[in-house]
Amino acid sequence: MASALFVFPRMSGAAGAANGNAETGKQLFERRCTGCHSLDKNKEGPRLRDVYGRKAGTVADFSYSNELKAANIIWDERSLDQWLLNPDAVVSDNNMAFHVSNPQQRADIIQFLRLSSGK
């Protein structure tokens, strides 16, 4: 049986990726995310170029948890915001133990990922 599409709450205030600064997001990504992620190669986490608009758990040569593969999530502004805030609240059995509590930093990282995805 196919899983239902996960519905994310609306983002509020300055947290929207449209309000994010891609250059700041790039710096944050390089400083905070590259221990586990790269844009173009899998590391401990999957490669993130083209993540914006991609279905979760679908990088063919990366080993995801069954729960993440089954989660019917398309990575966009809202889903990425919730994921970066608290991955366990989005998908309970995942391997990401990293959180970005600052809404502006999340918006900046999401804007960088969106532009890196050509969106």
C-alpha positions in Angstrom: 0.0 0.0 0.0 1.4 3.4 -1.0 2.1 5.9 1.8 0.3 9.2 1.8 2.1 12.4 1.0 3.3 14.0 4.2 1.7 17.3 4.8 3.9 20.0 6.3 2.7 23.0 8.2 3.0 26.4 6.6 6.2 28.3 7.3 5.8 31.6 9.1 7.7 34.9 9.3 11.2 35.3 8.0 11.7 31.5 7.8 10.7 31.2 4.1 13.5 30.3 1.7 12.4 33.2 -0.4 13.8 35.3 2.5 16.9 33.2 2.6 20.3 34.4 1.4 21.9 31.8 -0.8 25.5 33.1 -0.2 25.0 32.9 3.5 23.4 29.5 3.0 26.4 28.4 1.1 28.7 29.4 3.9 26.4 27.7 6.5 26.3 24.6 4.3 30.1 24.4 4.0 30.5 25.1 7.7 27.7 22.9 9.2 26.7 20.3 6.6 29.7 19.1 4.7 30.8 16.8 7.5 28.1 14.5 6.3 26.9 15.9 2.9 28.3 17.1 -0.4 26.5 18.6 -3.3 27.9 16.1 -5.8 28.9 12.9 -4.0 27.4 10.7 -1.3 29.1 10.7 2.1 27.6 9.7 5.3 24.5 11.5 3.9 23.3 11.6 0.3 24.5 14.1 -2.2 22.3 17.2 -2.1 22.6 18.8 -5.6 19.1 18.6 -7.1 17.6 17.8 -3.7 15.0 20.6 -4.0 12.0 19.0 -5.8 13.3 15.5 -5.4 11.4 12.7 -3.7 13.0 11.7 -0.3 15.0 8.5 -0.3 15.5 8.3 -4.1 19.2 8.8 -4.7 19.8 5.4 -6.3 23.3 4.7 -5.0 22.6 5.8 -1.4 21.4 3.5 1.4 18.4 5.1 3.2 16.4 3.8 6.1 13.2 1.9 5.0 11.1 4.6 6.7 12.7 7.4 4.7 12.4 5.5 1.5 8.7 4.9 2.3 8.1 8.5 3.3 6.2 10.2 0.5 8.0 13.5 0.8 9.0 15.9 -1.9 11.8 18.2 -0.7 10.7 21.8 -1.0 10.8 24.9 1.2 8.4 23.6 3.8 9.6 20.0 4.0 13.2 21.0 4.1 12.5 23.6 6.8 10.8 20.9 9.0 13.5 18.4 8.2 16.3 20.8 9.2 14.4 21.8 12.3 13.8 18.3 13.6 14.3 15.3 11.3 12.9 12.8 13.8 9.5 14.7 13.8 9.4 14.2 10.0 10.6 10.6 9.7 11.1 8.7 13.0 13.8 6.2 11.8 16.4 8.2 10.0 20.1 8.6 10.4 20.3 12.4 10.6 21.1 13.6 14.1 21.7 17.2 13.0 19.3 20.1 13.7 19.2 23.8 12.6 17.2 25.6 15.2 17.6 29.1 13.8 14.9 29.9 11.3 17.0 32.4 9.3 19.8 29.9 9.0 17.4 27.2 7.8 16.0 29.7 5.2 19.5 30.5 4.0 20.5 26.9 3.7 17.3 26.1 1.9 17.8 29.0 -0.6 21.3 27.7 -1.3 20.0 24.1 -1.9 17.1 25.5 -4.1 19.5 27.4 -6.3 22.0 24.5 -6.3 19.1 22.4 -7.7 18.4 24.9 -10.5 15.0 25.9 -9.1 
